[in-house]
Amino acid sequence: MFLFATTGAFGTNFSLDQLVVVNLAAILVGTTFNAPQKVIKWGGVVVAVVTTTCALWCTHH
C-alpha cells in the first residue's frame, strides 16, 4: 500500500518542476501551432512532446 501512496500514475511522482515543464510545453504548442511554416509548427510540437516525456519519466536530479 505504501507504493501507491508514494507514486502517481504509471509509477511517477510529480513535482512542481515537472508541472512547470508541462505548462511551458503547452505554451510552446499554443504559440507555434498556427505558424505558417511547417517546420516551426511541427518543431514546436516535437520539442514539447520530448521535453514533457523526459520531465515526467526521466529521473534527472
C-alpha positions as CSV (number, residue, x, y, z in Angstrom):
1,M,0.0,0.0,0.0
2,F,2.9,2.3,0.6
3,L,3.9,2.1,-3.1
4,F,0.6,3.6,-4.1
5,A,0.9,6.4,-1.6
6,T,4.3,7.5,-2.8
7,T,3.9,7.2,-6.6
8,G,1.4,8.5,-9.0
9,A,0.1,7.3,-12.3
10,F,2.5,4.9,-14.2
11,G,4.9,4.8,-11.2
12,T,5.7,8.5,-11.4
13,N,5.9,11.1,-8.6
14,F,5.0,14.5,-9.9
15,S,6.8,17.6,-8.7
16,L,6.4,21.3,-9.2
17,D,9.3,21.3,-11.7
18,Q,7.5,18.7,-13.8
19,L,4.3,20.8,-13.8
20,V,6.3,23.9,-14.9
21,V,7.7,21.9,-17.8
22,V,4.3,20.7,-18.9
23,N,2.8,24.2,-18.7
24,L,5.7,25.6,-20.7
25,A,5.3,22.9,-23.3
26,A,1.6,23.7,-23.6
27,I,2.5,27.4,-24.2
28,L,5.1,26.4,-26.8
29,V,2.5,24.4,-28.7
30,G,-0.1,27.1,-28.4
31,T,2.1,29.7,-29.8
32,T,3.7,27.7,-32.6
33,F,0.9,25.5,-33.9
34,N,-0.7,28.3,-36.0
35,A,2.6,29.2,-37.7
36,P,2.5,29.3,-41.5
37,Q,5.8,27.4,-41.7
38,K,5.5,23.7,-41.2
39,V,9.0,23.4,-39.6
40,I,8.0,25.8,-36.8
41,K,4.6,24.3,-36.4
42,W,5.8,20.7,-36.1
43,G,9.1,21.6,-34.5
44,G,7.2,23.1,-31.6
45,V,5.1,20.0,-31.2
46,V,8.1,17.7,-31.3
47,V,10.1,19.7,-28.8
48,A,7.0,19.9,-26.4
49,V,6.4,16.2,-26.6
50,V,10.0,15.3,-26.0
51,T,10.5,17.7,-23.1
52,T,7.2,16.7,-21.5
53,T,8.1,13.0,-21.8
54,C,11.5,13.5,-20.3
55,A,10.2,15.6,-17.5
56,L,7.6,13.0,-16.5
57,W,9.6,9.8,-16.9
58,C,13.3,10.6,-16.8
59,T,14.8,11.0,-13.3
60,H,17.2,13.9,-13.6
61,H,18.0,15.4,-10.2
